[in-house]
Amino acid sequence: MSRFQIAPQVAGLASYQPGKPIEETKRELGLDDVIKLASNENPFGPSPKATVAIAEALSELHRYPDGSGFHLKRALVRHLAAQGHTKTPDELVLGNGSNEILVFMMRALATSGANMVIGWPSFVVYPIAGQAAGFEVRRVPLVDYRYDVRALLEHVDATTRLVVVGHPNNPTGTYIPKPDLQRLADGLRDDIVLVVDEAYFEYADAPDYMSGLDLERKNVFVLRTLSKAYGLAGLRLGYGIGDKALVGYLNRVREPFNVNALALVGGAASLDDTAHVERSVRENARERARVGKAIAELGFLVVATQANFVLVDFRKPAMPIYDALLKQGVITRPMSPYDLHEHLRISFGTAAENDRLLRALGTVALGTVRA
Ligand SMILES: Cc1ncc(COP(=O)(O)O)c(C=O)c1O
């Protein structure tokens, strides 16, 4: 209860629960060596080109950043051209993480009585930010961890303004196969924005994976981030690609200097380091196959993933397993905020970190550690 008159849509919210930090875990459990496989970060760190560019920019920190992101947007235009997409800077919006762009989108589109449609479970920020903005949030259950496109479309009505899908989705790691993504886009009125959140785009390699950019529709808005494959989660940088009129409205609700000066230069330098991102993606693909198979061999159910994490179904309450792993210095992610009480989401680390995870999971499977 509060003495303040909190907006009802905010009063009813649960706050976002981040992955447990390494330092806090060390302190609480008296451990020296802790690994974090909880927040889908890149275990290989940032590009050295990014850290050099950031170091060089430090002496200019007394200046405000370039609020238009001129150079970074040009770097992104080149980056997208190399992927076969011709875009102009006015089709791009920059965010303090892609998370912030989701908030801009919801702020720009929510009106009284409007609804947005999401699959569930999907990234928990969608319902939190959507509700905070004033949307009625319609959660459409995934089927076998996958989006059910027909059901999504059935929940769309005259007051729907926005549909958001994770592609690949967090926390399931699944994606929407090309014909289904096409069907989803085809089934929406052209005044409804379809946000295709591609935070894990770089990691997806399924033959029938298709970026939302390939839909080439004015009402499709694609969201990407440098927090994952580019290893810059701490810097906070994401970008959105969409119709320039829509981007113009997002810029109206954007704060003037939302992307900081270090993110502007670090991001641009990072985009140039294709070798770094390619290595990160290659190593992830190898570990994804190896770790997925090993977890399944321990007798746990593994959801096929196209991302840098895997959702594991233990078919019994997962918190004791989370605690048992934590005591062995391995931080994973509880899934209760996603209504998955028998699951943990586990990010892939370096090969050595993953070996340690597998040893810890082995003790849980054998019952040598009570879980
Ligand atoms: C699906 C999805 N979208 C967006 C984000 C937000 O990422 P960021 O704000 O770091 O760009 C995340 C982060 O975990 C995510 O999983």
PDBQT file of the ligand as one rigid body, heavy atoms in Angstrom, charges set to zero:
ROOT
HETATM    1  C1  LIG A 401      13.932 -11.249 -26.363  1.00  0.00    +0.000 C 
HETATM    2  C2  LIG A 401      14.660 -10.104 -25.754  1.00  0.00    +0.000 A 
HETATM    3  N1  LIG A 401      14.415  -8.871 -26.197  1.00  0.00    +0.000 NA
HETATM    4  C3  LIG A 401      15.038  -7.813 -25.690  1.00  0.00    +0.000 A 
HETATM    5  C4  LIG A 401      15.958  -7.951 -24.688  1.00  0.00    +0.000 A 
HETATM    6  C5  LIG A 401      16.569  -6.704 -24.125  1.00  0.00    +0.000 C 
HETATM    7  O1  LIG A 401      17.901  -6.614 -24.400  1.00  0.00    +0.000 OA
HETATM    8  P1  LIG A 401      18.686  -5.241 -24.308  1.00  0.00    +0.000 P 
HETATM    9  O2  LIG A 401      17.813  -4.229 -23.667  1.00  0.00    +0.000 OA
HETATM   10  O3  LIG A 401      19.898  -5.558 -23.518  1.00  0.00    +0.000 OA
HETATM   11  O4  LIG A 401      18.986  -4.873 -25.748  1.00  0.00    +0.000 OA
HETATM   12  C6  LIG A 401      16.262  -9.202 -24.176  1.00  0.00    +0.000 A 
HETATM   13  C7  LIG A 401      17.222  -9.349 -23.075  1.00  0.00    +0.000 C 
HETATM   14  O5  LIG A 401      17.382 -10.340 -22.462  1.00  0.00    +0.000 OA
HETATM   15  C8  LIG A 401      15.587 -10.312 -24.725  1.00  0.00    +0.000 A 
HETATM   16  O6  LIG A 401      15.805 -11.541 -24.258  1.00  0.00    +0.000 OA
ENDROOT
TORSDOF 0
